[in-house]
Amino acid sequence: MDWASAKEHCKKRNWQWSLNLINAAQIEMEEKEKYIQKLESQLKAHRLYNSCNY
């Protein structure tokens, strides 16, 4: 289930606590994805730097 359909499911049932949880989880996942992209970029740069030094 994606974020939008999960939110719609909770809205239909008036589950505000679930909506709050979904919103918090979505924000956390987006932050983690940004952090992962940053780390992958740093790793790529580090590998490139190391390959040029050998």
ABEGO torsion letter per residue (X at the ends): XBAAAAAAAAAAAGBAAAAAAAAAAAAAAAAAAAAAAAAAAAAAAAAAAAAAAX
